[in-house]
Amino acid sequence: MEIGNWAHPLMTDYCNLFLDTLKSVVAKPAMLHEPNFSGNEWVYVKECIDTGWVSTAGKFVERFEQDLATFTHAKHTIATSNGTAALHACLELAGVRRDDEVILPTLTFVATANAVAYIGAVPHFADSEEKTLGLDANKLKLHLEAVAEINDNTCINTNTGRPIRAVICVHTYGHPVDIDPLIEVCRAWKLILIEDAAESLGSTYKGQHTGNFGRLAAFSFNGNKTITTGGGGAILTNDSDLARQAKHLTTTAKTQHSWEFNHDRIGYNYRMPNINAALGVAQLEQLPEFLNNKRRLANRYRSAFDGVKGMQSFQEPEFAHSNYWLNVILLEPDNENQLEPILKITNDAGYMTRPTWTLMHRLPMYETCPKMDLGCAQSIQQRLINLPSSSQLAVQ
Ligand SMILES: *Cc1c(COP(=O)(O)O)cnc(C)c1O
């Protein structure tokens, strides 16, 4: 079949065209995102085992934090047990409390909403825009003008009477959200901005690494992310006082003493073990190479899919430099009914493609939460396909 040169395709033609286009870029079997351990992983992990420093103390944790701060140009990073724990701690450190509302996109991984719920706060779902796949700042502004008022320097949801305390933006699939207009909305409405940068290690907005814009940010190093520590995460902040508190809160809030066990608040055991940090140090050494390869793969997808009518590969907007953690194809609205058949034909053929997440406001535990019109996120959800995106796929 000739790619990009067809007139009135039947359903199977359209799906086959998608599959053929995918085949022209990567060989099967192609997983969605696989870890790549081709550096010093064995050397550093072996060192942990040989010396016995495998757990919650050891030199690799500090080294990982320093290397991560250097890479992201952040003043402080605090390694954690995973990205969800980092998000939870960010919310507590930002001063979000029980019965506050927190605005977040309905189009996100469940961890973003869960972290809000762990605090006892209430998720308030916002719409996304197609240009970034992230929060639509303008729509959020209009929504706040309709439902909120500022009272005593606090943003109040006039429908529920609850304070709206913070906004969590998500750099969806690694693609930076348009953050300047969001910062403006947060400033005008007295909202604290927190970045869920779990997917965006290596992505910059107007030249600055994601995670440096909000008061705090969370990263994830789960097995499917751009780099992995097995399980792991990090808090990033440029506020020295918050950084000190973040370390304290995530390490059981123990006060310094040579032998006494004293704790001055309810802390968490959210530490990253040294053996995981050892993996992370080795992974960070290879990150520039991973990012180059991921960009090459994204460019190949772009060339291949740009010739195909009825669908488009997602490309970074002019203000962003994306890590292309997961490549995205958006079907045109007319072709929504092709989503399921395309997922089936590609997965059957050994190519791991995936739809996006079930929207948060559709999950049983969050379906009664406050929300705005979510039309764009709903449309994206019916048309989005994630393509196999491991960095190794660019060099096969
Ligand atoms: C992966 C991810 C998280 C959670 O990270 P874990 O390390 O798996 O806990 C949070 N938010 C988003 C958007 C993610 O993709």
The ligand as an SDF file (V2000), in Angstrom:
LIG
                    3D

 15 15  0  0  0  0  0  0  0  0999 V2000
    4.6860    8.0190   36.5210 C   0  0  0  0  0  0  0  0  0  0  0  0
    3.8340    9.1780   36.9130 C   0  0  0  0  0  0  0  0  0  0  0  0
    3.5970    9.5210   38.2500 C   0  0  0  0  0  0  0  0  0  0  0  0
    3.9520    8.6470   39.4240 C   0  0  0  0  0  0  0  0  0  0  0  0
    5.2210    8.2040   39.4940 O   0  0  0  0  0  0  0  0  0  0  0  0
    5.5390    6.8020   40.2380 P   0  0  0  0  0  0  0  0  0  0  0  0
    7.0200    6.8510   40.3310 O   0  0  0  0  0  0  0  0  0  0  0  0
    5.0340    5.7210   39.3550 O   0  0  0  0  0  0  0  0  0  0  0  0
    4.8880    6.8360   41.5630 O   0  0  0  0  0  0  0  0  0  0  0  0
    2.8800   10.6680   38.5200 C   0  0  0  0  0  0  0  0  0  0  0  0
    2.3950   11.4510   37.5510 N   0  0  0  0  0  0  0  0  0  0  0  0
    2.5720   11.1470   36.2550 C   0  0  0  0  0  0  0  0  0  0  0  0
    2.0210   12.0680   35.2270 C   0  0  0  0  0  0  0  0  0  0  0  0
    3.2870    9.9960   35.8860 C   0  0  0  0  0  0  0  0  0  0  0  0
    3.4290    9.6740   34.6090 O   0  0  0  0  0  0  0  0  0  0  0  0
  1  2  1  0
  2  3  1  0
  2 14  2  0
  3  4  1  0
  3 10  2  0
  4  5  1  0
  5  6  1  0
  6  7  2  0
  6  8  1  0
  6  9  1  0
 10 11  1  0
 11 12  2  0
 12 13  1  0
 12 14  1  0
 14 15  1  0
M  END
$$$$
